[in-house]
Amino acid sequence: MFSSFFSSAPAVDPAAPNFLPVSSLFAPDELHGELEPKDTEWLCATGFVTETQIWYTILEDGTSVMCQVIHSSIGVWYPTIQFTFKVFNPNTGETTWRSVNVSNFVTPPPDLDKRSSQADEFTITHKDAPGTDFPESYTISANLSEDVEISLEVRRPVGAQGFKVGKGPDGGYSYFGPDAAQPEGYVVHRFWPLTTTSGTITVDGTPLAIDGPGMFVHAIQGMRPNLVASRWNFAHFQSTAHGGVSAIQMEFTTTDAYGRKGAGSGYVSVNVGGLVVGGKLAAVTAETKWPDEDEPEETDIVSRAQHLKTAHDEETGYAQPTELRFRWAAPSLLPDAPGQVEGTLTVDVGDPAQPKGLIEKVDVLAEIPTVVKAVVSYVAGTKPYIYQWINPAKLVLTGPDSLLPGLSKGVEVDGFSYNESTFISE
C-alpha cells in the first residue's frame, strides 16, 4: 500500500541517456517498417497526448491543400478535437483557412474500425480495396461553416506502401526518459509517402476542383509539445513526372533536457524520410545528429535537413531559413532495382523582406486550444512560430537505371516543394 510513496527502483544516473531516437534504434536493413492496420488507427490516449492525421495535396498550378484532424488530450480534461483546413494559391496569394472545434467526435464510427472517424462537422472513412491499383483510401466530407464544403477522396497507389521507420510494434517511436518500457514521453510518425487526391472544395459557392499528388501522415506526441522539441523541419516534394515522384522528410530537434548523457546533452536531431520513384517506395531513410559529433559527408544512410542560409526575422525574433536543403540516401527497397538511391532538394524561400512562396507564419499560441495553452509553459519572451512555404523546385535523383532509365547519371525532377520550419524555443 506504500508503493506509491516509497520506490525501490534504483536511482538513475543523471548522465545516463534519457532520449532514444528511432533513427538510432534500428539497423540499416530494418529501417523500412511496413504499416499494419493498427498503425493508422486513432489512439485517443489519455494524459498529455497530441495526435493528428494530415492529408496534404499539391495541385497542378502549385496550390497547396491541407486537411487536418487534431486530437488533444490534457490530463483529466475532456479532449479537444479540431478540424483544420487550408488552401493557398501561390499565383494569387489567396488563402482560405478554417479551424473548427468539432462536436461529438467518434472513432470508430458504426461498422468501421478506428482508422475512420466522424463528428457533427465531418466524416472521414478509411476503405480497403486489396488487389487493386489503390488498395487503401480515405474519403473526407466536411462542412466547416456555412461557406466551406469539402468532398475529397485520397487514395494510396499500390507501389507506394505506407511505412514507419523500424519494423515491428516499436517501429516509428522515439522515446524520452531513461527507460523505453516506461517512457516519460514519445514521438511517432507513420506515412503514406504518395497519394492521389480528387474531389471538390467549395468556398462561398465557388467550387475548386482538386486533383493532384500528396501525402498522408499520422503523428503522435506523447508529451507536452514544449518538452518534445525545440525545432521541427518538414518537406514534401511532389511531381507527377516519371509515374510519380515523392520525397518526404520530417525532423525534430530535442530540447537541451534530453540527450544521450542526460539533461544538458540535448539538441539531438532525429530525421526520418522516404523516396518514391516511378510510383514505388524506393528508399526509407533515418539519421540521428548528435550535438557532439560531426556528420560524415558521405554514408550509406543519409536523412538531413539543413538551413543553408538564414536571416533574422524581426517579426518573430528567429533566424528564419532563406535557403533549405534536404538530402536522402539509402539502399533501394526494390529487389528488381538493387543499388543506392539518393535525392537532394534545395529550396529558396526568400528572406523576411522578400519571401518566396510564403503561405503563412503561424503563431502557434494563437492556434492551439485555450485548455492546451493553459498547461504548456513556454520560455518567457519566446513565441513558437511555424513558417510554411510552397515553391516550384527540382529534386535531383540518382540510383540504378533499372529503377528509372538514366538514373545512374542523375535525373532532375520538376515539381513543387511544401516546407515547414518550426521554432518553439531558443
C-alpha positions in Angstrom: 0.0 0.0 0.0 3.0 2.3 0.4 4.4 1.6 -3.1 3.2 4.9 -4.4 5.1 6.8 -1.6 8.4 4.7 -1.5 10.0 3.4 -4.6 12.5 0.6 -4.6 13.6 1.4 -8.2 17.3 2.1 -8.5 18.4 5.7 -8.8 19.0 6.8 -12.4 22.5 8.1 -13.3 21.9 11.7 -14.2 24.5 11.3 -17.0 22.7 8.2 -18.4 20.9 8.5 -21.8 17.4 9.9 -21.5 16.5 10.0 -25.2 16.2 7.0 -27.5 15.8 8.2 -31.1 14.0 6.0 -33.6 16.7 6.9 -36.1 19.3 5.0 -33.9 17.2 2.1 -32.7 17.2 0.0 -35.9 19.8 -1.4 -38.1 20.0 -0.1 -41.7 18.3 -3.2 -43.1 15.5 -2.8 -40.6 14.6 0.9 -41.3 11.7 0.0 -43.6 8.7 -0.9 -41.4 5.6 -1.8 -43.3 2.4 -0.3 -41.8 -0.1 -2.6 -40.2 -3.8 -1.6 -39.9 -3.5 -0.7 -36.3 -0.7 1.8 -37.0 -3.1 4.3 -38.5 -5.9 3.7 -36.0 -6.7 6.6 -33.7 -5.1 6.0 -30.3 -7.0 8.7 -28.4 -4.8 8.3 -25.4 -5.3 10.0 -22.1 -2.7 12.1 -20.3 -0.9 14.8 -22.3 -1.0 13.5 -25.8 -1.4 15.3 -29.1 -2.4 13.1 -32.0 -3.0 14.3 -35.6 -3.8 13.0 -39.1 -2.9 15.3 -42.0 -3.7 14.9 -45.7 -1.6 17.1 -48.0 -2.2 17.7 -51.7 -0.5 19.9 -54.3 -2.4 20.9 -57.4 -1.0 21.3 -60.9 -0.7 25.1 -60.5 1.1 24.7 -57.2 -1.9 25.3 -55.0 -1.4 23.7 -51.6 -4.3 21.9 -49.9 -4.2 20.6 -46.3 -6.9 18.9 -44.2 -6.0 18.0 -40.6 -7.7 16.5 -37.6 -6.1 17.1 -34.2 -7.0 15.2 -31.0 -5.5 17.0 -27.9 -5.7 15.3 -24.5 -4.8 17.2 -21.4 -4.7 15.2 -18.2 -8.2 14.6 -16.8 -9.9 17.2 -19.0 -12.1 16.1 -21.9 -10.1 16.1 -25.1 -10.3 18.9 -27.7 -10.7 17.9 -31.3 -10.1 20.3 -34.2 -10.6 20.1 -37.9 -8.2 22.5 -39.7 -8.3 23.2 -43.4 -6.1 25.4 -45.5 -5.9 26.2 -49.2 -3.2 28.5 -50.6 -2.8 29.6 -54.2 0.7 30.9 -54.7 -0.3 32.5 -58.0 -2.9 34.8 -56.5 -1.6 34.8 -52.9 -5.1 33.9 -51.7 -5.5 31.8 -48.6 -8.7 30.0 -47.4 -8.4 28.8 -43.8 -10.8 27.4 -41.2 -10.1 25.8 -37.8 -13.2 24.4 -36.0 -13.5 22.7 -32.6 -15.8 19.8 -33.6 -18.6 18.2 -31.5 -19.4 14.6 -30.8 -16.2 13.1 -32.2 -16.4 9.3 -32.5 -13.9 6.6 -33.5 -14.7 4.1 -34.7 -17.9 5.0 -36.4 -20.5 2.2 -36.6 -19.4 -0.8 -38.6 -15.9 0.6 -39.2 -12.5 0.4 -37.4 -10.5 3.2 -35.7 -8.9 4.3 -39.0 -12.2 6.1 -39.6 -13.7 8.9 -37.5 -16.6 11.3 -37.5 -18.1 14.3 -35.8 -21.0 16.6 -36.4 -18.9 18.6 -38.8 -17.1 15.9 -40.7 -16.9 12.2 -41.7 -13.6 10.5 -42.6 -13.9 6.9 -43.8 -10.9 4.6 -44.4 -11.5 1.9 -47.1 -9.6 -1.2 -48.1 -9.5 -2.4 -51.7 -7.0 -5.3 -51.7 -5.8 -6.5 -55.1 -6.4 -3.1 -56.8 -4.2 -0.3 -58.1 -5.2 1.7 -55.0 -5.5 -0.7 -52.1 -6.3 2.0 -49.4 -8.2 5.2 -49.4 -9.8 7.9 -47.3 -13.0 9.8 -48.1 -13.2 13.2 -46.4 -16.5 15.0 -46.2 -16.7 18.2 -44.1 -19.0 21.2 -43.6 -16.8 23.5 -41.5 -19.0 26.6 -41.9 -21.9 27.8 -44.0 -19.4 28.8 -46.7 -17.0 25.9 -46.8 -17.7 22.4 -48.0 -15.1 19.6 -48.6 -15.6 16.4 -50.5 -12.4 14.5 -51.2 -11.1 11.0 -52.0 -7.4 10.4 -51.1 -6.0 7.1 -52.5 -2.7 5.4 -51.9 -1.1 3.8 -55.0 -0.2 0.1 -54.6 3.5 0.7 -55.2 3.8 3.4 -52.6 3.3 1.4 -49.5 2.8 3.1 -46.2 5.8 3.0 -43.9 7.2 3.8 -40.5 10.9 3.8 -39.5 11.7 0.4 -38.0 10.0 -3.0 -38.1 7.6 -4.3 -35.5 5.4 -2.7 -32.8 8.2 -0.3 -31.7 8.7 1.0 -35.3 8.3 4.7 -35.6 8.8 5.5 -31.9 11.4 7.8 -30.3 11.3 7.6 -26.5 12.0 10.2 -23.9 13.4 9.2 -20.5 15.9 6.6 -19.4 13.5 3.6 -19.8 11.8 2.9 -23.1 9.5 0.4 -21.4 8.2 3.2 -19.1 8.9 6.4 -21.1 8.3 9.9 -19.9 7.1 10.6 -23.5 7.3 9.6 -27.1 7.0 10.8 -30.7 5.8 8.5 -33.5 5.2 9.1 -37.2 3.5 6.9 -39.9 3.4 7.9 -43.5 1.7 7.3 -46.8 4.5 8.8 -48.9 2.4 9.3 -52.1 -1.3 9.8 -52.5 -3.6 11.0 -55.3 -6.5 13.2 -54.3 -9.6 14.1 -56.2 -12.8 15.9 -55.4 -14.1 19.4 -54.8 -13.7 22.1 -52.2 -16.5 24.7 -52.4 -15.9 28.2 -50.8 -18.6 30.8 -50.9 -20.4 28.8 -53.5 -17.4 28.6 -55.8 -16.1 25.1 -56.4 -12.4 24.3 -56.7 -11.6 21.1 -58.5 -9.0 19.0 -56.5 -6.7 16.7 -58.5 -3.1 16.2 -57.6 -0.5 14.2 -55.7 0.3 14.4 -52.0 1.0 12.5 -48.8 -0.6 11.5 -45.5 0.9 11.4 -42.0 -0.4 10.1 -38.7 1.7 11.6 -35.9 1.5 11.4 -32.1 3.4 13.4 -29.4 3.0 11.7 -26.1 4.3 14.6 -24.0 3.8 18.3 -23.7 4.9 19.8 -27.1 7.3 22.3 -25.5 9.2 19.4 -23.9 9.3 17.3 -27.1 11.2 19.6 -29.4 12.9 23.0 -29.8 12.7 22.8 -33.6 11.0 21.0 -36.5 11.7 20.8 -40.2 9.3 19.2 -42.7 9.4 18.8 -46.5 7.3 17.0 -49.0 8.1 17.3 -52.7 5.6 16.0 -55.3 5.8 15.5 -59.0 3.6 13.6 -61.5 6.7 13.0 -63.7 8.1 9.5 -64.2 5.0 7.8 -62.9 5.0 9.7 -59.6 7.9 11.0 -57.6 7.7 12.0 -53.9 10.3 12.9 -51.4 9.2 13.4 -47.8 11.2 14.2 -44.6 10.3 15.0 -41.0 12.9 16.2 -38.5 12.7 17.3 -34.9 15.4 18.6 -32.5 15.1 17.9 -28.8 15.3 20.5 -26.1 18.5 20.6 -24.1 16.9 18.4 -21.4 17.0 15.2 -23.5 20.1 13.6 -25.0 22.5 10.6 -24.6 24.1 12.0 -21.5 21.0 13.1 -19.6 19.8 16.7 -19.1 22.2 19.3 -20.7 23.2 17.0 -23.5 20.2 17.7 -25.8 19.6 19.4 -29.1 19.6 15.9 -30.8 18.1 16.0 -34.3 16.0 13.0 -35.4 15.3 12.8 -39.1 13.1 10.3 -41.0 12.1 10.2 -44.6 11.3 8.3 -47.7 11.7 8.5 -51.5 9.1 7.3 -54.1 10.4 6.9 -57.6 8.2 5.7 -60.5 5.3 5.4 -58.2 7.2 2.9 -56.0 8.6 3.3 -52.5 12.3 3.1 -53.3 14.0 4.1 -50.0 13.4 4.8 -46.3 15.9 7.0 -44.5 16.6 7.8 -40.9 19.6 9.6 -39.3 20.5 11.0 -35.9 22.6 14.1 -35.5 24.2 14.2 -32.1 25.4 17.7 -31.0 28.9 16.4 -30.0 29.6 14.7 -33.3 30.2 15.8 -36.9 28.1 14.1 -39.5 30.1 12.3 -42.2 29.6 13.9 -45.6 29.1 10.5 -47.3 27.5 7.4 -45.6 25.1 4.7 -46.7 22.1 6.2 -44.9 21.5 10.0 -45.2 18.5 11.8 -43.9 19.2 15.5 -43.4 17.6 18.9 -43.3 19.8 21.9 -43.4 19.3 25.7 -43.2 21.9 26.7 -45.7 21.3 30.4 -45.2 19.3 32.3 -42.6 18.2 35.9 -41.9 16.9 37.5 -38.7 13.1 38.0 -38.8 12.2 40.9 -36.6 8.6 39.9 -36.5 9.2 36.5 -34.9 12.7 37.0 -33.4 14.1 33.9 -35.0 16.8 33.3 -37.6 14.5 32.0 -40.3 15.9 29.9 -43.2 16.2 31.6 -46.6 17.6 28.6 -48.3 16.9 24.9 -47.3 18.5 21.7 -48.4 17.2 18.2 -47.8 19.1 15.0 -48.6 18.1 11.4 -48.7 20.3 8.3 -49.3 19.6 4.6 -48.7 19.8 1.2 -50.4 16.9 0.5 -52.8 14.0 -1.4 -51.3 13.1 -2.9 -54.7 14.6 -6.3 -55.4 14.5 -5.8 -59.2 16.4 -2.5 -58.8 19.3 -3.0 -56.4 21.7 -0.2 -55.6 21.9 3.1 -53.7 19.1 5.7 -54.2 19.9 9.3 -53.4 18.0 12.6 -53.6 18.8 16.2 -53.0 16.3 19.1 -52.8 17.3 22.7 -52.5 14.6 25.4 -51.9 15.0 29.2 -51.9 12.3 30.6 -49.7 13.4 34.2 -49.7 14.1 36.5 -46.7 11.6 38.2 -44.4 11.6 41.3 -46.6 11.1 39.4 -49.8 9.7 35.9 -49.1 9.2 33.4 -51.8 6.1 31.1 -51.6 5.4 32.1 -48.0 1.9 30.7 -47.1 1.9 31.9 -43.5 3.9 32.5 -40.3 1.7 30.6 -37.9 1.6 31.9 -34.4 1.3 28.6 -32.6 -0.1 30.0 -29.3 -2.9 31.7 -31.2 -3.9 28.5 -32.8 -3.8 25.9 -30.1 -6.9 25.3 -27.8 -7.0 27.5 -24.7 -7.0 24.5 -22.4 -3.8 23.3 -24.0 -2.2 26.7 -23.8 -3.0 26.8 -20.0 -0.8 23.9 -19.2 2.0 24.5 -21.7 4.7 26.8 -20.4 7.0 28.4 -22.9 10.1 30.4 -22.0 9.2 34.0 -21.2 9.7 36.2 -24.3 9.6 33.4 -26.8 6.8 32.6 -29.1 6.5 29.4 -31.2 6.1 30.0 -34.9 5.7 27.7 -37.9 6.9 29.0 -41.3 5.0 27.5 -44.2 6.1 27.7 -47.9 5.2 26.2 -51.3 7.5 26.7 -54.2 8.4 25.2 -57.6 11.5 23.0 -57.0 13.8 20.4 -58.6 14.6 17.1 -56.9 17.9 15.7 -58.1 17.9 11.9 -58.0 20.5 9.2 -58.6 20.1 5.5 -58.5 20.0 2.3 -60.5 18.8 2.6 -64.1 16.5 -0.4 -63.5 14.5 1.9 -61.2 14.3 4.8 -63.8 16.1 5.0 -67.1 19.2 7.3 -66.9 19.0 7.5 -63.1 22.6 6.3 -62.7 23.8 9.6 -64.3 21.3 11.7 -62.4 17.8 12.9 -63.2 16.3 16.3 -62.3 12.6 16.1 -61.5 10.5 19.2 -61.7 7.7 19.6 -59.1 6.6 21.5 -56.0 8.0 21.5 -52.5 5.9 22.2 -49.4 8.1 23.1 -46.5 7.7 23.9 -42.8 10.2 25.2 -40.3 9.0 25.4 -36.7 10.7 27.3 -33.9 9.5 26.5 -30.4 12.3 27.7 -28.2 15.8 29.1 -28.4 
